[in-house]
Amino acid sequence: MIKLNLRLPDDLYAKAKGLAAADDRSLNSWLVSLVRRAAEESERRSAPGA
């Protein structure tokens, strides 16, 4: 697993932390799920016949 430092503006951090808590997830887990979903959607859009 890779460690990544991510800098977020204070307001965006607060929003993301709140959304993660509302989803009963850690901020890290919530961000991983968003990146995974975005990557999968990108793969689907670029797949042949899509």
N, C-alpha and C positions, 0 to 999 in steps of 0.2 A: 504494500500500500504506500502511496506517495503522500507526503505531507506538503501542504500548500498554504502559504500565507496570503490572505486576501484582505485588502484594505477596502472598507466600505465607508461611505459618508455616514455620520452619526444617525441621521434620520432614516436612511435605508436600513442600517443595522437594527434600529429599534423596530421598524416595520417587519423585517424578516424574522427577528426574534419573536415578535408577537404572533406572527402567522405560524411559525414552527410550534409554539406553545399551544396555539389553538388546534393544531393538528396532532397534539400530544407527542411531539418528536423533539429531539435535540436540534439545535440550529444546524449542526453538521449533517445529521441525517436528512433533514429537510432540504438543505442545499444539494446534497448528493442526489436526492430523488429528482430535483428540478433539472440538474445537469444531465442525468441519465435520460429523462423524458425528452429533453431538447435534442440530445444526440440521437435517440431512437426516431424521433420525428424527422430529423434531418436525413437519416438513412432511408426512411420510407419515401421521402420526397425525391431523393436522388436515385432510388432503385429503378431499374429498367421497367417500363410499363406503368410507372406510377403516374 
